[in-house]
Amino acid sequence: MEPICSITSACATQISALLSPPSPNQIQEYYHNIFSSTHCNSITVKQDDNFGKGLYAATDFKEDELVLKDQMLVGAQHSFNKIDCFVCSFCFRFIGSIETQIGRRLYLTQLRANESHDCDEGSSSKSSKNYHQMDSSDEEESTWQCSSGSSKTKVPLPEGVVESLMNGQLKLPYSEKFSLPPAVPCHGGCGEAYYCSMSCAEADWESSHSLLCTGESCDPRRREALLKFVKHANETNDIFLLAAKVISSTILRYHKLKANCLAEKGKNVASCVSDHPNFSLLLEAWRPITMGYKKRWWDCIALPDDIDSSDEASFRMQIKELAFESLQLLQTAIFDKECEPLFSLEIYGHIIGMFELNNLDLVVASPMEDYFLYIDDLSNPDKEEAEKITQPILDALGEDYSTSCEGTAFFPLQSCMNHSCCPNAKAFKRDEDRDGQATIIALRPICKGEEITISYVDEDLSFEERQASLADYGFRCRCPKCIEEEP
Ligand SMILES: C[S@@+](CC[C@H](N)C(=O)[O-])C[C@H]1O[C@@H](n2cnc3c(N)ncnc32)[C@H](O)[C@@H]1O
């Protein structure tokens, strides 16, 4: 049965205002602010009647030159990746130490095995597609591998060793050469979020975590609802966690704008607030999200290969019901009457659809690879001495010892980049890119004024396969390669 969301009908006018595309002036102003705050004058965003927004070169770029580092608007580590990588919950840098990374991973893997979880449990949360894959100089073979699913048999370490790695009592040889920022726990006390610095902790708290934290300051009823929401997301699709961050950050921005407005008007509420109290402020708080190209999730999600086209309608209905289930849990946890339209299924569906159409994989390379390579490169007798300690650890970790941090994120500038099957740029992590920012590199010289494009699909696929994948984005590619290869 079709889910019925009472907020969608009660707030229809406000919802349609929230979903209407931004005006050219609003677009110019928004991106101008991003460029000036980041002191970036080498690129610009322009609009065109056919392709919508696009990113353009405002200077010449050489082959392999960095075009752009894009700070994410919102991002999250995949739930299944949290066992393998201990990272800052805001900027996704690896934190703690080489020892805590290893000890924590071995401990959590063991815990999971004891709970007799298997790979199936996390598989549904990996169903969200992330077409714009970020290449990495530390390439991972398979990002969808369960941490305990490595083909080579792992040799467990004694429990005491794992514990002393976790609590820092056991120091590994040369690990001080690979020092990581110390882990700063969330001051709300949730025990879930950790950061690389106080500034990341504060930035996350202010942007969304203060509404999503399940620590002691959280009202018990709200905490219970939040925990249910998170559990549901982990068991179904962790893209809901990202959607919750978007809603929380909009609510928090709204209250900040309202507080500023009240302060400026000398507490003359009437001048800020008329018939429809603070809707203009909610629109303003929502502005960064307006910029992302979006459609409803259940309309734009690609039909999985194993679903027959005759079952398409029922598949799309199931996706809609899933989103509704998640939204109801989130509503119980963080509902805010002044921001009511944000809790409609229509808005929730568009937020998730925006991720579907714009998201880039979030990938941060693990320091583990560098560490073990360093040991491997030592000369004897130092190498032999070090390997007495590190080899049993490698045997316990298995082949996938250096899994990257993986997640999904929305980047304000990268999401403006249109597709070409013969792109002039690509998302590529260099060795020095050890945070969650998107890094875009020129694939060939790009002239000032030229549009900067990336490929949303594997360019080596056949013409038909590329067009089929791009159909999910709602367009047929007319790039020079497609025109040439069209039968
Ligand atoms: C990630 S967004 C790119 C930015 C988008 N143009 C905007 O206005 O926000 C992806 C959407 O842009 C449009 N698009 C991207 N590349 C295109 C192309 N080569 N031809 C036609 N439309 C394209 C499609 O609507 C696609 O779903």
The ligand as an ORCA input file, in Angstrom:
! r2SCAN-3c Opt
* xyz 0 1
  C      25.841     15.691    -10.883
  S      24.657     16.623    -11.703
  C      25.661     17.697    -12.649
  C      25.260     19.134    -12.447
  C      23.945     19.482    -13.054
  N      24.117     19.867    -14.443
  C      23.243     20.575    -12.255
  O      22.591     21.424    -12.879
  O      23.303     20.534    -11.029
  C      24.098     15.400    -12.844
  C      22.979     15.858    -13.756
  O      23.457     16.823    -14.729
  C      22.914     16.571    -16.034
  N      24.018     16.172    -16.933
  C      25.271     15.858    -16.577
  N      26.032     15.558    -17.642
  C      25.237     15.659    -18.705
  C      25.432     15.440    -20.123
  N      26.602     15.071    -20.615
  N      24.370     15.633    -20.941
  C      23.164     16.017    -20.450
  N      22.904     16.237    -19.134
  C      23.926     16.064    -18.270
  C      21.928     15.414    -15.837
  O      20.662     15.967    -15.575
  C      22.454     14.713    -14.610
  O      21.486     13.948    -13.916
*
